[in-house]
Amino acid sequence: MSSPTPSADRSAENHAADPIEAIVPLIPIVLPVVGGVLIFLLAFIAVFMA
């Protein structure tokens, strides 16, 4: 209401892609994979040190 231009005109503008919005959909896949790699790495270090 306070904007002089309708929302359709604003959506047509070219905006740079936000890098955070590009990464967010991958979080449910990347986080468990990185966690599993970290656990394996820590277990390997523990066995190697023992």
N, C-alpha and C positions, 0 to 999 in steps of 0.2 A: 504494500500500500504506500509506503513512503518512497519507493523507488519510482522514478519517472518512466523507466523503460520496463516493458513487460518481461516476465521471466523467460519467455521463449527467445527474446532477443539476446539475453545474457547467456543462454546455453549455447547459442551459435558462435560465441566468441571462441577464439583459439587460445587455450590455456596450456602451459607446459605440464607434462605429466608429472605427478607427484611421486617421487621415488618410494615414499612410505606406503602409498596406496598400491604400488606395484608389488611390494614385498608381503603385505598383510595376508593375502590369500594363501601364501606358501607356508605360513607359520605352523599350521597343524601338521604339515608333512615334515618340515625341516627340524622342528623342535624335538620330536621323538627320535629322529635319526641321529641328530647330534648328541642327544642324551645317551643313546645306545653306544655310540662310538666312544664317548667319554667314559662310560662305565667299563667298556672293554679295555680301554687304554689304562684306566686305573687298576683294573684287575691284573692286567699283564704286568704292570709295574710292580704290584704287590707280589706276584708270583716270582718275578725275576729277582726282586730284592731278598726274598726268603731263602 
